[in-house]
Amino acid sequence: MLLLLALACADVTPPEDGAVRGPVVQLADWFTSCYLLEGAGEVVLFDACWRPARLEAALEAQGLTPADVTHVVLTHGHGDHVGALSALPDAEVWALAAEAPLVEEEGGRTLDRELVAGEPITLAGQSVEVYALPGHTAGSAAYLVGGTLIFGDSGLVDRAGMLVPVAEDRSDDPAELVASVRALAETLAPRADEIAWIAPAHSAAIVGFEPLADF
């Protein structure tokens, strides 16, 4: 399954290890990635990447260890996003409630907090907005923090520089995914100037709001 996903990502701009996108840093793990946020005595990962050893090396490059990570906030529960949870036994794991069964199945963890779309949360001294994006999985989510929209697998950036859906056979409900993203674009349109980056998991990030509006 993961090899097929890697092949499916061959036509995308690859994740950029160490790239700073607003307040977060992309940590690349082969064809996938997670995002690091630090501040106010907390170390937060949006997703947990895939391979524990690779995550440990990526954190070390940022002057951190797995023991420093206080929270993992999941966009969804597929194995390449929760595979390294085993290296983070002391971190709290948060996700939308609908994703709890998949996180337990794929990552072997129960959620410490079941998030609700629209609820205000603060992590690492930053306000984090929670958006439900069902389609790729039932409980897929996006998070807006400091002008960067953490996007998970709800889209990726192809080599033409377009934000596009993941391959249809990778999502539970491809039509619902597209509808969810387009609804999010409508919701955020009045705040377009606040969106500096869209940051998917399986590609590099892309600048600005317009790629979301064109989805």
Summary of the structure (lengths in Angstrom):
residues: 215
radius of gyration: 15.3
end to end distance: 26.0
largest distance: 41.7
contacts: 779
relative contact order: 0.16
helix: 32%
strand: 30%
